[in-house]
Amino acid sequence: MQAILLAGGLGTRLQSVVSDRPKPMALIQDRPFMEYVIRELKANGIDDIIFAVGYKGSMVEDYFGNGAAFGIHAAYAYEETLLGTAGAIRNAARHMTGDEAFVLNADTFYRIDYRRLVDIKQKKGLDMALVLRQVPDISRYGEAVLTDGILTGFNEKSSDARPGTINGGIYLLSRELIGRIPEGKVSLENDMIPEWLAEGRRIGGFVNDGYFIDIGIPQDYFRFIDDVTEGRI
């Protein structure tokens, strides 16, 4: 199966420690972070990767090339201007070879069973499947709610410091749904998912409790380095 890796952001919060490369290319034991993401995808049978790149995207292509050295097939979709998450997905979709593809952020590492997303999308007849994760304090995020596997709330703000579930940032999207994303700068999380919910689209998924990290801030970048060094990854 294919996956679109969103790697076009500027990574401004990490620039104090990683200033010479795109955030997903930040080095972890002499390997870019994104290599760990790709190895995890390949372990799940996903070996056809579309890199959605922007800022210094040529560095990504120079490293991964056609993907053969990593046991994958690689294609590249460049953004001339920042397109947002949904815009980047639309831009990358021209490289899709099947009817659906996984979509995930290249600066996060999330250990999940990707096949489970395929199964739940088919079983429940979903237009889109996604992964949620549990956090101890939803007031820092927008809450996402599943009811019997169907998404019934998304990006809902709360001032209550309580446990809950939030968007995990991994999706399974059909080519048909991607085709409904308008041109230009569009957010998947803030624009399209709320719009699709309002239209009555069936969106669902599951809550995953596997290892998760987002290297967007220095302390989490260094934590991932520690996790790799200590053999937890």
Helices and strands as residue ranges (DSSP letters): E 2-7, G 12-14, G 23-25, E 27-28, E 31-32, H 33-43, E 48-53, H 57-64, G 68-70, E 73-78, H 84-92, G 93-95, E 100-105, E 108-110, H 114-123, E 128-135, G 138-140, E 142-147, E 150-157, E 164-174, H 175-178, I 188-192, H 193-198, E 203-208, E 212-214, H 218-229
